[in-house]
Amino acid sequence: MLAPFAYARPEDIQEAVARLADRGARVLAGGTDLLGCLRDDVFSAETLVSLGTVAGLSGIRGDGEGGLVIGAMTTISEMAEHPEVRRLYPVLAQAAGEVGSPQLRNQGTLGGNLCQKPRCWYYRGDFPCLRKGGHKCFAVNGENQYHCLFGGASCFIVHPSDTAPALVALDAEVQTLGPRGSRRIPVAGLHMPPAEDPTRETVLEPGELVVEIRVPAPADGLYSAYRKVRTRRAWDFAIAGCALALAMDGQRVRDCRVVLAGAAPIPWRSREAEEAIRGKVLDGGLAAQAAGAAVAAALPMSKNGYKVPLFRGVLEEELRRAAESTDPARRS
Ligand SMILES: Cc1cc2nc3c(=O)[nH]c(=O)nc-3n(C[C@H](O)[C@H](O)[C@H](O)COP(=O)(O)OP(=O)(O)OC[C@H]3O[C@@H](n4cnc5c(N)ncnc54)[C@H](O)[C@@H]3O)c2cc1C
């Protein structure tokens, strides 16, 4: 049952930041994640500060330099369907289209998607785990089949957002506003690694809000794509996935970002895969080599070893698809 809380409906962003200074205040966007956490007693809130009434937080516009600015309250559906998002950044439109179900995409927002809490069943369940201020991660000796392969340190969750890996691949930034003013943070630096603080998901300070997400103009010859594997063909989180952003000169990879989803407590940039393909002509052999490099340093837990070949296969397939789509012989 939901414990009682106060409900604030600020009209502008400054008022929202001011209300977030109240004791026990939390941001409410679409509520698809937050209300479940409150109902299940994962944590509590004394005040919910709704962004639904704050002007100017939704919508997608050009940044004047060939990129896009996406308001934090823009729904996931709007992103998935927006013609410019689809044209400029297929990886982002595809990732948005993979979030949950149509209902969740209509209600959920991009800001909420980036700041959502992890899905670990120990964290969500009745366990005093490290992330909730306890002393241990129950996944270490427990049911860890959906936990991480990389970056675990003390807590072994996987980061749940589909859009975050896509935005890391695109080198996007978030613009925030908080009690200490506004700042820009690369999405690649937004999420907190457990080695630094296992009780926080993001580097946002108390009372700091994501206001908008800025996606830079696509690089010349950008090929981008998102792939997600889940345990069933209905709404679910990624057990493995990847976001690719490859700047191609013909079939040669000029520059690249390869970001793994469902692999680590934060969107996981595979520097090994990037290094394997950067500056080279992408073909099937190189795709297999890069996919092997991406999982070489994986540290599987007792029950998630199956994820190693799964990631290798997913990445190889996606890099092969990229190679085929840029091969003029195959396109004609
Ligand atoms: C059944 C189910 C399936 C799901 N499947 C997926 C999935 O496949 N992929 C996926 O990525 N997600 C999934 N989700 C998670 C979630 O619904 C979505 O990520 C959604 O986009 C969250 O957005 P929201 O606006 O509803 O966030 P809310 O629930 O309102 O907020 C989520 C968190 O972010 C904080 N927050 C919200 N907006 C801001 C902001 N602007 N600045 C700072 N903090 C903020 C809130 O305080 C809260 O802690 C699923 C959820 C459910 C219940």
The ligand as an ORCA input file, in Angstrom:
! r2SCAN-3c Opt
* xyz 0 1
  C       6.509     -3.214    -16.149
  C       7.617     -2.237    -16.458
  C       8.460     -2.465    -17.543
  C       9.470     -1.560    -17.833
  N      10.287     -1.821    -18.892
  C      11.299     -0.969    -19.177
  C      12.177     -1.244    -20.260
  O      12.040     -2.244    -20.979
  N      13.188     -0.378    -20.505
  C      13.379      0.743    -19.742
  O      14.318      1.506    -20.019
  N      12.565      1.022    -18.691
  C      11.528      0.219    -18.401
  N      10.692      0.486    -17.341
  C      11.023      1.570    -16.410
  C      10.217      2.894    -16.527
  O       8.873      2.736    -16.649
  C      10.673      3.733    -17.667
  O      12.069      3.795    -17.610
  C      10.110      5.153    -17.689
  O      10.689      5.827    -18.802
  C      10.386      5.966    -16.436
  O       9.903      7.284    -16.665
  P       8.848      7.978    -15.698
  O       8.632      9.332    -16.286
  O       7.651      7.156    -15.490
  O       9.709      8.084    -14.359
  P       9.248      8.204    -12.843
  O       8.738      6.897    -12.380
  O       8.383      9.377    -12.630
  O      10.686      8.500    -12.201
  C      11.695      7.515    -12.168
  C      12.851      8.035    -11.286
  O      13.506      9.111    -11.912
  C      13.434     10.305    -11.115
  N      13.193     11.375    -12.078
  C      12.194     11.438    -12.983
  N      12.352     12.523    -13.778
  C      13.477     13.144    -13.350
  C      14.154     14.328    -13.779
  N      13.717     15.078    -14.798
  N      15.281     14.688    -13.115
  C      15.732     13.952    -12.077
  N      15.139     12.817    -11.632
  C      14.021     12.425    -12.276
  C      12.289     10.070    -10.150
  O      12.444     10.790     -8.933
  C      12.370      8.559     -9.941
  O      13.338      8.229     -8.977
  C       9.654     -0.395    -17.023
  C       8.790     -0.170    -15.944
  C       7.781     -1.076    -15.661
  C       6.866     -0.795    -14.485
*
